[in-house]
């Protein structure tokens, strides 16, 4: 599981698997259970000895002795590891490069967007980063915060500021005002009755159209593009620490959709 090789190999090999086997392998990658948010909805990712951790909404954290503080310190440590060794599997650059390999690609065999792989792949991507942050910080109970832009449509102030590891100076949207409501609309996705409507169609044949789900093509893409900068590009998105919080909310909405279906 450590580094690009572990996650990349497992997921590349899973491209030809059916859904049941794919989720089994994702469970092995996760190594634990996660509660997504304060709603008490448990993620369907369990390892051999599950430990339940709760992901918290970022606006409820102060950055003093909580998961926000751990995340900030963890990103700093991972960036430092990349400065010392750009190929360090626990470095921030390798974390970002993993997203680029599987998203900024024209390869049908590698691309995890534009179909149902989008949701489970990004769930595994975040779980692997969570585990790396636990290792580099030594905080075993760390859980990645998420940003619920449906209720709190302003980027947290904790993601700005000089010498802040969570800041990304390439962002075009610099916060302050709310994200436009029409860009955050998740109603069409949440009303989908079938998984392919919410999460995307299968990708069995490279000659067939690749069709993403309403969640990916709607609010997910809108927020990436509106914030802009590195976050708006496949090859650079993983560099912005806000990426994880955005996808944490996508993951939470997936659980909410399953609970309501």
Backbone bond lengths (Angstrom), bond angles and torsions (degrees), N, CA, C in turn:
res aa  C-N    CA-C-N  psi(-1)  N-CA   C-N-CA  omega(-1)  CA-C   N-CA-C  phi
1 X - - - 1.452 - - 1.518 111.38 -
2 X 1.327 117.86 -23.28 1.450 120.63 -175.51 1.515 110.55 -68.43
3 X 1.331 116.15 128.43 1.440 121.26 170.46 1.514 113.69 77.31
4 X 1.341 113.98 -175.37 1.434 121.50 -175.60 1.511 112.02 -66.17
5 X 1.343 117.20 -37.86 1.447 119.85 -176.24 1.504 112.74 -61.49
6 X 1.363 118.01 -43.99 1.452 121.19 -176.65 1.505 112.92 -65.58
7 X 1.312 116.86 -52.93 1.453 119.49 -178.26 1.512 110.60 -70.09
8 X 1.341 117.35 -42.86 1.449 120.34 -177.99 1.501 112.26 -60.78
9 X 1.362 116.28 -45.17 1.446 119.48 -179.06 1.507 112.58 -63.80
10 X 1.336 115.91 -42.26 1.463 119.71 -178.24 1.519 111.30 -64.36
11 X 1.341 116.23 -41.58 1.454 118.60 -176.00 1.516 111.94 -80.32
12 X 1.353 117.89 -33.05 1.447 119.11 176.36 1.517 109.94 -62.95
13 X 1.337 116.34 -42.69 1.451 120.00 179.16 1.504 113.33 -67.17
14 X 1.323 116.37 -20.80 1.462 120.16 -177.23 1.518 113.25 -83.39
15 X 1.331 117.38 -4.45 1.457 119.89 -175.56 1.523 112.71 -58.40
16 X 1.332 116.79 -30.56 1.452 118.86 -178.16 1.506 114.30 -97.13
17 X 1.331 118.42 9.87 1.455 121.92 -174.79 1.518 111.41 -89.27
18 X 1.340 115.14 157.41 1.449 117.86 172.59 1.525 109.09 -77.60
19 X 1.331 117.10 174.06 1.468 120.28 -172.68 1.514 112.20 -64.56
20 X 1.337 117.98 -39.53 1.463 119.87 -177.55 1.521 110.93 -62.02
21 X 1.353 116.26 -45.44 1.458 119.57 -179.23 1.521 110.97 -68.83
22 X 1.330 117.05 -35.68 1.461 120.36 178.52 1.523 110.71 -60.58
23 X 1.329 116.93 -46.43 1.460 120.07 -179.15 1.525 111.04 -68.20
24 X 1.360 117.98 -32.09 1.458 119.24 176.73 1.518 110.38 -62.61
25 X 1.331 117.02 -42.78 1.459 119.91 -179.79 1.525 111.67 -69.26
26 X 1.325 116.25 -36.28 1.453 118.43 175.62 1.517 111.38 -63.28
27 X 1.335 116.48 -33.26 1.461 120.07 177.64 1.513 110.71 -64.20
28 X 1.329 117.08 -39.63 1.463 120.90 177.88 1.516 110.07 -63.73
29 X 1.336 116.92 -40.70 1.457 120.37 177.76 1.521 111.68 -62.20
30 X 1.350 115.73 -38.76 1.456 119.02 -174.67 1.508 113.55 -68.23
31 X 1.313 118.50 -42.99 1.455 121.95 177.69 1.509 114.54 67.17
32 X 1.324 119.15 18.36 1.458 119.86 179.44 1.508 110.67 174.28
33 X 1.298 116.46 168.78 1.461 120.69 178.46 1.514 109.28 -99.39
34 X 1.320 116.48 150.42 1.455 121.38 -179.68 1.516 108.64 -130.97
35 X 1.316 117.06 136.43 1.455 121.30 169.58 1.515 107.39 -95.49
36 X 1.323 116.51 126.01 1.449 120.74 -175.03 1.527 109.96 -94.14
37 X 1.316 115.87 101.34 1.450 120.61 176.19 1.518 113.08 83.47
38 X 1.296 115.13 -165.87 1.458 121.13 -174.68 1.521 112.51 -97.96
39 X 1.346 116.64 6.75 1.455 119.60 -178.26 1.511 112.16 -82.95
40 X 1.328 118.00 -10.49 1.456 120.80 179.46 1.507 113.28 78.29
41 X 1.339 118.29 19.89 1.457 121.63 177.93 1.513 108.27 -89.16
42 X 1.323 117.79 120.59 1.463 121.56 -176.45 1.514 110.38 -86.40
43 X 1.337 116.45 136.63 1.462 120.98 175.46 1.518 110.01 -72.36
44 X 1.322 115.60 145.83 1.461 120.73 -178.73 1.517 109.95 -86.41
45 X 1.313 117.12 51.75 1.454 122.20 178.26 1.518 107.71 -131.00
46 X 1.310 117.79 105.56 1.457 120.58 -178.79 1.510 110.51 -129.09
47 X 1.321 115.94 145.18 1.448 121.88 176.83 1.514 109.70 -106.22
48 X 1.334 117.08 -172.61 1.453 120.48 -176.78 1.527 113.73 -63.96
49 X 1.337 116.54 -28.57 1.471 119.62 178.93 1.523 107.53 -134.26
50 X 1.342 117.37 75.98 1.463 120.02 -171.20 1.520 113.43 -65.35
51 X 1.312 113.78 140.45 1.462 121.33 173.49 1.519 106.86 -124.36
52 X 1.296 116.94 122.73 1.457 120.68 -176.03 1.529 110.18 -82.70
53 X 1.330 115.34 126.95 1.459 121.53 174.08 1.524 107.32 -125.16
54 X 1.297 117.76 154.27 1.455 121.50 -177.15 1.522 110.40 -112.72
55 X 1.323 115.75 123.38 1.457 120.33 173.02 1.525 108.85 -81.31
56 X 1.325 115.82 136.13 1.465 120.97 -175.16 1.529 111.26 -116.47
57 X 1.329 115.26 149.18 1.459 120.39 178.97 1.525 109.33 -69.20
58 X 1.314 116.14 134.97 1.459 121.73 -169.29 1.524 113.09 -63.17
59 X 1.333 118.44 -31.41 1.460 120.02 -177.48 1.528 112.47 -71.61
60 X 1.323 117.06 -12.84 1.455 120.05 177.27 1.514 113.33 -93.08
61 X 1.334 117.12 3.45 1.458 121.52 -178.94 1.522 110.30 -106.04
62 X 1.326 115.76 147.38 1.468 121.09 -176.96 1.521 113.48 -100.93
63 X 1.327 117.04 -18.47 1.459 119.75 -175.39 1.506 112.92 85.41
64 X 1.338 117.06 10.87 1.463 121.53 179.35 1.524 108.67 -121.77
65 X 1.317 115.53 100.42 1.457 120.97 178.07 1.514 114.27 73.01
66 X 1.324 118.15 20.26 1.461 120.36 -179.25 1.530 110.22 -126.28
67 X 1.352 116.44 -171.07 1.462 120.57 -175.92 1.520 112.97 -66.77
68 X 1.333 118.39 -26.52 1.457 120.26 175.38 1.520 110.67 -65.14
69 X 1.321 116.76 -43.31 1.460 120.43 177.75 1.527 110.86 -62.86
70 X 1.323 116.72 -42.03 1.466 120.38 179.24 1.520 110.38 -64.49
71 X 1.337 116.97 -42.93 1.458 120.10 179.82 1.522 111.11 -61.65
72 X 1.330 117.11 -45.49 1.458 121.11 179.42 1.529 111.01 -60.13
73 X 1.324 117.22 -45.97 1.457 120.51 179.84 1.522 110.87 -68.63
74 X 1.336 116.80 -37.64 1.455 119.97 179.26 1.511 112.80 -64.45
75 X 1.333 116.88 -42.13 1.464 119.95 177.49 1.523 110.02 -63.83
76 X 1.320 116.84 -40.62 1.477 119.90 177.54 1.521 110.79 -59.64
77 X 1.319 116.34 -46.06 1.465 120.10 -179.16 1.526 111.63 -65.86
78 X 1.327 116.95 -39.37 1.467 119.40 179.23 1.524 111.23 -68.61
79 X 1.325 117.50 -37.26 1.467 119.80 175.65 1.531 110.87 -63.92
80 X 1.326 116.07 -40.17 1.456 120.25 178.67 1.525 111.03 -64.60
81 X 1.317 117.53 -40.13 1.462 121.01 177.69 1.523 110.42 -61.27
82 X 1.337 117.62 -38.06 1.460 120.81 178.81 1.522 111.60 -69.47
83 X 1.343 117.22 -32.21 1.461 119.34 176.78 1.521 110.93 -67.21
84 X 1.317 116.33 -36.88 1.469 120.78 179.11 1.524 110.74 -73.67
85 X 1.328 115.99 -43.44 1.463 121.56 -178.85 1.525 108.62 -144.77
86 X 1.347 117.99 103.52 1.469 120.27 -178.01 1.521 114.21 -58.58
87 X 1.324 118.17 -18.46 1.461 121.91 -179.06 1.529 112.72 -100.98
88 X 1.322 117.17 8.86 1.464 120.29 177.76 1.527 109.19 -61.38
89 X 1.348 118.53 120.67 1.469 120.01 -178.95 1.526 113.53 -64.07
90 X 1.337 117.47 -16.73 1.462 121.21 175.84 1.530 111.30 -99.77
91 X 1.318 116.44 13.36 1.459 120.77 178.22 1.521 112.05 -91.72
92 X 1.336 115.86 158.59 1.462 121.66 -177.60 1.524 111.78 -67.16
93 X 1.334 117.38 -34.12 1.465 119.88 -177.99 1.521 111.81 -64.69
94 X 1.311 117.52 -40.49 1.463 120.13 178.57 1.525 110.37 -68.36
95 X 1.325 116.69 -37.88 1.462 119.73 175.03 1.524 110.40 -57.25
96 X 1.332 117.68 -47.60 1.464 121.24 -179.01 1.522 111.17 -68.59
97 X 1.330 116.96 -37.83 1.461 120.49 -178.93 1.523 111.76 -64.49
98 X 1.326 117.04 -32.02 1.466 120.50 179.05 1.523 110.25 -61.15
99 X 1.322 116.76 -43.19 1.464 119.95 177.08 1.519 110.48 -62.57
100 X 1.320 116.67 -42.03 1.458 120.64 -179.12 1.527 111.35 -61.58
101 X 1.332 116.90 -43.28 1.470 120.90 -177.50 1.519 111.69 -59.88
102 X 1.331 116.62 -40.86 1.457 120.21 -174.78 1.530 113.81 -96.07
103 X 1.316 117.78 -4.04 1.466 119.98 -177.74 1.521 112.53 -123.72
104 X 1.334 118.08 -39.93 1.465 121.38 178.71 1.527 109.06 -91.31
105 X 1.322 116.16 59.72 1.461 121.19 -175.30 1.516 110.18 -140.65
106 X 1.340 115.05 149.10 1.458 120.60 173.79 1.521 111.11 -95.57
107 X 1.338 116.74 -0.93 1.453 121.20 -178.17 1.521 111.04 -74.61
108 X 1.309 116.55 123.44 1.460 120.47 177.23 1.515 110.85 -62.04
109 X 1.326 117.28 -35.24 1.455 121.85 -177.44 1.522 112.90 -71.31
110 X 1.323 117.98 -24.87 1.466 121.17 -177.48 1.522 113.44 -101.96
111 X 1.305 118.55 -31.48 1.470 121.91 -172.80 1.527 111.88 -62.97
112 X 1.343 115.65 126.63 1.469 120.55 -178.28 1.529 112.09 -109.20
113 X 1.322 117.42 3.06 1.451 120.61 172.77 1.534 109.23 -93.02
114 X 1.327 115.34 176.57 1.467 122.34 174.61 1.528 112.84 63.78
115 X 1.300 117.31 37.10 1.456 120.94 178.23 1.517 110.58 173.62
116 X 1.339 116.39 -173.33 1.466 119.94 -172.28 1.514 113.87 -72.03
117 X 1.345 119.20 -13.51 1.461 120.06 176.58 1.521 112.00 -67.03
118 X 1.310 117.39 -20.89 1.472 121.78 -174.96 1.527 112.58 -51.94
119 X 1.325 118.00 -51.24 1.464 121.05 -175.99 1.527 113.44 -69.36
120 X 1.334 120.00 -53.41 1.468 118.28 -178.23 1.519 113.64 -67.05
121 X 1.332 118.01 -33.29 1.471 118.84 179.87 1.528 110.25 -64.72
122 X 1.316 117.75 -45.78 1.464 119.61 -179.08 1.529 111.24 -69.54
123 X 1.319 117.89 -28.98 1.464 119.53 173.74 1.530 109.89 -62.99
124 X 1.311 116.84 -46.49 1.467 120.23 178.73 1.525 111.40 -64.19
125 X 1.319 116.57 -39.34 1.466 122.06 178.81 1.526 110.63 -57.29
126 X 1.320 117.46 -44.91 1.463 121.09 179.47 1.522 111.83 -70.23
127 X 1.341 116.95 -38.51 1.463 119.70 179.33 1.523 111.62 -62.79
128 X 1.334 116.43 -40.36 1.462 119.44 177.77 1.527 110.69 -64.66
129 X 1.335 117.47 -42.15 1.464 119.63 178.38 1.522 110.78 -64.65
130 X 1.319 117.87 -41.14 1.461 120.35 177.04 1.523 110.93 -54.67
131 X 1.330 116.00 -45.22 1.463 119.51 -178.86 1.528 111.34 -65.80
132 X 1.323 116.96 -39.68 1.466 119.64 177.67 1.525 111.08 -64.00
133 X 1.320 117.39 -39.41 1.462 120.42 178.37 1.523 111.14 -65.77
134 X 1.331 117.35 -35.35 1.460 119.87 175.63 1.527 110.63 -63.38
135 X 1.327 115.79 -38.06 1.463 119.76 -178.98 1.526 110.96 -69.82
136 X 1.346 117.88 -49.77 1.463 119.65 -173.82 1.529 112.20 -71.08
137 X 1.341 117.43 -28.29 1.469 119.98 179.71 1.515 112.57 -93.70
138 X 1.330 117.79 -20.40 1.450 121.42 -176.03 1.520 113.47 77.11
139 X 1.339 117.62 12.37 1.467 121.89 -179.98 1.525 108.06 -100.95
140 X 1.316 116.56 100.01 1.464 121.60 -171.49 1.521 113.42 -70.24
141 X 1.328 118.08 -22.66 1.465 120.94 -176.30 1.524 113.22 -98.46
142 X 1.322 117.05 10.22 1.462 119.82 -179.90 1.527 111.26 -60.57
143 X 1.332 115.96 137.24 1.466 122.83 171.99 1.524 108.33 -131.10
144 X 1.325 116.47 135.16 1.451 120.76 -176.42 1.530 111.61 -63.40
145 X 1.324 118.82 125.54 1.469 119.21 174.17 1.524 110.57 -65.64
146 X 1.320 116.55 161.56 1.456 120.38 174.39 1.524 108.61 -127.33
147 X 1.315 115.91 161.37 1.461 122.01 -179.75 1.522 108.77 -113.97
148 X 1.311 116.66 106.15 1.460 121.53 179.26 1.515 109.17 -83.75
149 X 1.337 116.15 84.32 1.451 121.19 -178.66 1.529 112.45 -71.97
150 X 1.343 118.20 -6.32 1.465 118.85 174.14 1.524 110.78 -73.44
151 X 1.336 117.58 -30.54 1.465 121.80 -179.86 1.531 112.68 -109.71
152 X 1.312 117.32 -28.15 1.466 122.21 -178.31 1.529 108.54 -125.70
153 X 1.339 117.61 80.80 1.465 121.14 -169.05 1.527 115.50 -81.74
154 X 1.324 118.41 19.97 1.462 122.19 177.29 1.521 108.60 -115.95
155 X 1.321 117.08 133.79 1.462 120.50 176.59 1.521 109.06 -60.26
156 X 1.319 118.29 132.57 1.466 120.37 -178.73 1.524 112.28 -57.54
157 X 1.325 116.50 140.06 1.463 121.07 178.27 1.522 111.57 -60.84
158 X 1.327 116.79 -23.81 1.467 120.79 -179.46 1.514 112.86 -67.41
159 X 1.342 118.41 -7.07 1.460 121.74 179.36 1.521 112.24 -102.22
160 X 1.322 116.24 16.58 1.461 121.80 176.95 1.517 109.39 -128.88
161 X 1.299 115.66 169.25 1.462 120.64 175.73 1.510 112.73 114.74
162 X 1.313 114.53 145.65 1.462 121.63 179.14 1.524 110.23 -64.23
163 X 1.334 115.86 140.56 1.464 122.93 179.48 1.528 112.59 61.39
164 X 1.317 117.02 25.25 1.458 122.17 176.85 1.530 108.59 -99.46
165 X 1.325 118.85 117.55 1.470 120.54 -179.26 1.525 113.39 -59.00
166 X 1.337 118.07 -20.83 1.459 121.19 -178.05 1.526 112.43 -88.74
167 X 1.314 117.72 -5.54 1.453 121.30 179.38 1.524 110.49 -82.06
168 X 1.321 116.18 147.85 1.460 122.06 172.35 1.522 106.79 -134.39
169 X 1.321 115.67 111.70 1.462 120.39 -172.64 1.518 112.72 -73.66
170 X 1.337 118.39 -6.91 1.462 120.01 179.70 1.524 112.39 -82.09
171 X 1.331 118.69 -12.58 1.462 120.37 -178.49 1.527 111.05 -59.09
172 X 1.322 116.01 132.00 1.459 120.55 175.66 1.526 110.16 -79.17
173 X 1.343 115.20 -45.77 1.461 120.23 175.04 1.525 107.52 -79.00
174 X 1.296 116.87 114.32 1.454 121.49 -174.91 1.526 113.84 -99.93
175 X 1.320 116.92 17.23 1.453 119.26 175.97 1.512 112.37 83.03
176 X 1.325 114.67 -175.31 1.463 120.62 -178.90 1.507 111.29 102.07
177 X 1.347 116.04 -67.48 1.456 118.61 178.55 1.527 110.23 -92.69
178 X 1.325 115.47 163.40 1.459 120.77 -178.28 1.523 111.00 -73.24
179 X 1.316 115.76 147.87 1.452 120.08 170.42 1.526 108.48 -63.56
180 X 1.324 118.31 139.14 1.468 120.76 -178.77 1.524 111.94 -54.78
181 X 1.316 116.36 137.32 1.467 121.57 -175.81 1.522 112.08 -60.32
182 X 1.334 116.94 -36.94 1.466 119.08 -177.12 1.528 112.32 -67.07
183 X 1.317 117.37 -23.30 1.462 120.31 178.26 1.524 111.69 -80.48
184 X 1.335 116.78 -21.08 1.462 121.40 -176.54 1.524 112.67 -98.70
185 X 1.301 117.84 4.31 1.460 122.12 -175.34 1.531 110.98 -66.84
186 X 1.326 116.14 121.41 1.471 120.72 -179.90 1.527 112.09 -115.12
187 X 1.337 116.77 0.61 1.453 120.29 -178.03 1.522 114.34 -54.90
188 X 1.346 118.93 -48.75 1.465 119.17 -180.00 1.523 113.17 -58.27
189 X 1.324 116.56 -38.53 1.464 119.35 179.03 1.518 111.33 -69.84
190 X 1.315 117.30 -45.44 1.462 121.03 -176.31 1.527 112.31 -67.93
191 X 1.324 117.30 -22.13 1.466 120.31 178.94 1.518 113.49 -85.33
192 X 1.326 117.61 -4.70 1.458 120.63 178.72 1.524 111.09 -61.88
193 X 1.323 117.69 130.40 1.463 121.36 -176.75 1.518 112.25 -84.44
194 X 1.322 117.08 -29.20 1.463 122.21 -178.99 1.527 109.91 -111.00
195 X 1.354 115.68 152.38 1.462 118.16 -177.11 1.517 111.87 -59.44
196 X 1.339 118.34 -39.15 1.465 118.55 -176.16 1.527 111.14 -63.09
197 X 1.321 117.39 -26.97 1.458 119.80 176.97 1.523 110.98 -70.06
198 X 1.312 116.65 -38.50 1.464 121.61 180.00 1.525 111.78 -83.37
199 X 1.334 116.62 -49.76 1.458 120.69 -168.43 1.503 117.27 -108.25
200 X 1.321 119.46 -9.14 1.453 120.34 176.96 1.517 113.50 116.85
201 X 1.317 115.05 158.37 1.460 122.71 -178.56 1.527 110.68 -86.34
202 X 1.333 115.88 167.61 1.455 120.29 177.83 1.531 110.01 -70.38
203 X 1.327 115.50 162.56 1.467 121.82 -178.29 1.527 108.73 -129.94
204 X 1.310 116.35 64.38 1.460 120.34 -175.57 1.529 112.87 -87.29
205 X 1.308 117.56 -25.31 1.459 121.29 -172.37 1.529 109.19 -131.73
206 X 1.345 118.41 117.97 1.471 120.12 -178.55 1.525 113.28 -63.52
207 X 1.332 117.78 -15.09 1.458 120.25 -179.82 1.530 112.17 -86.10
208 X 1.338 116.09 -13.03 1.457 119.84 178.90 1.527 110.29 -87.60
209 X 1.322 117.73 153.51 1.475 119.55 176.75 1.524 110.92 -58.42
210 X 1.304 115.61 141.43 1.463 121.38 177.12 1.531 107.02 -99.22
211 X 1.323 116.31 115.54 1.463 120.86 -171.79 1.522 109.95 -118.68
212 X 1.332 116.74 118.27 1.457 121.00 178.16 1.520 110.24 -81.02
213 X 1.336 115.31 162.73 1.447 120.99 177.61 1.520 111.79 -76.90
214 X 1.317 115.40 168.61 1.463 120.64 -177.64 1.523 111.86 -64.35
215 X 1.336 118.20 -31.91 1.457 119.81 178.68 1.523 110.76 -66.44
216 X 1.329 117.30 -43.14 1.460 119.68 -179.83 1.518 111.49 -67.53
217 X 1.319 116.86 -47.95 1.467 119.92 -173.69 1.522 112.64 -77.31
218 X 1.343 117.48 -13.81 1.455 121.16 -179.43 1.515 113.12 -98.32
219 X 1.335 116.46 -109.55 1.465 121.53 -173.38 1.524 112.50 -58.18
220 X 1.338 117.57 -38.13 1.466 119.43 179.81 1.522 111.32 -56.52
221 X 1.326 116.57 -55.14 1.465 120.35 -178.53 1.526 111.22 -66.09
222 X 1.332 116.95 -40.14 1.464 120.59 -177.13 1.520 112.09 -57.40
223 X 1.326 116.46 -45.02 1.467 120.13 -175.47 1.521 110.94 -72.74
224 X 1.333 116.83 -40.38 1.468 119.05 173.22 1.530 110.16 -53.20
225 X 1.329 116.68 -50.52 1.457 121.10 -172.95 1.518 112.65 -73.13
226 X 1.328 118.02 -35.32 1.461 120.64 -178.40 1.529 110.95 -68.59
227 X 1.312 117.13 -41.45 1.474 119.96 178.58 1.523 109.96 -68.25
228 X 1.323 116.43 -39.11 1.455 120.84 171.75 1.517 114.15 75.26
229 X 1.334 114.72 -167.50 1.458 120.55 -177.30 1.508 111.65 66.76
230 X 1.326 115.84 -144.02 1.460 120.63 179.82 1.516 111.63 -58.68
231 X 1.327 117.12 -35.14 1.462 121.16 -176.22 1.521 111.96 -64.89
232 X 1.313 118.12 -19.84 1.464 121.86 -177.74 1.522 112.48 -93.04
233 X 1.318 117.99 7.28 1.461 120.43 -179.50 1.514 110.64 -124.54
234 X 1.320 116.82 143.24 1.453 120.97 178.32 1.525 111.29 -61.50
235 X 1.320 116.86 -41.15 1.462 119.07 -174.52 1.522 113.05 -78.66
236 X 1.341 117.89 -21.00 1.460 119.14 -177.13 1.513 115.40 -110.44
237 X 1.349 117.98 -10.35 1.470 120.59 -171.75 1.512 112.87 -57.25
238 X 1.329 117.73 -39.74 1.454 121.31 -177.46 1.514 113.91 -65.21
239 X 1.343 117.46 -15.34 1.464 120.56 179.17 1.529 112.04 -75.30
240 X 1.327 117.61 -27.65 1.458 120.62 -177.71 1.531 109.35 -84.09
241 X 1.339 118.55 119.37 1.471 120.53 -179.69 1.522 114.01 -60.06
242 X 1.327 116.84 -15.63 1.457 119.84 177.27 1.529 111.46 -70.83
243 X 1.328 116.63 -21.81 1.462 122.12 -179.33 1.529 111.52 -52.53
244 X 1.333 116.29 -47.98 1.466 120.78 -177.20 1.522 112.05 -61.94
245 X 1.331 117.13 -38.95 1.460 120.40 -178.96 1.523 111.24 -70.09
246 X 1.329 115.91 -37.08 1.465 120.48 176.63 1.526 109.98 -63.86
247 X 1.315 116.71 -48.11 1.466 119.81 -178.61 1.528 111.64 -73.59
248 X 1.312 117.49 -23.55 1.455 119.10 173.10 1.516 110.80 -62.68
249 X 1.334 116.13 -35.51 1.463 119.44 177.72 1.526 111.12 -73.08
250 X 1.330 117.06 -37.78 1.468 120.09 175.25 1.526 109.26 -59.84
251 X 1.322 116.91 -42.46 1.459 121.79 178.63 1.530 111.23 -63.37
252 X 1.326 116.28 -40.45 1.469 121.39 177.89 1.522 110.76 -63.78
253 X 1.326 116.45 -42.17 1.464 120.58 179.74 1.526 111.16 -66.31
254 X 1.323 117.06 -33.67 1.461 120.32 174.78 1.531 109.70 -60.17
255 X 1.341 117.40 -45.52 1.449 120.57 178.17 1.530 111.35 -63.41
256 X 1.332 116.52 -40.22 1.463 119.78 178.51 1.523 110.90 -63.61
257 X 1.335 116.92 -39.72 1.465 120.63 178.55 1.527 110.16 -63.76
258 X 1.327 117.06 -43.51 1.473 119.82 179.68 1.519 110.82 -63.45
259 X 1.329 116.89 -40.00 1.464 120.44 -179.03 1.530 111.60 -65.98
260 X 1.325 116.29 -29.96 1.459 119.77 -177.78 1.524 112.74 -90.18
261 X 1.303 118.04 -11.63 1.463 121.20 -175.10 1.521 111.69 -82.09
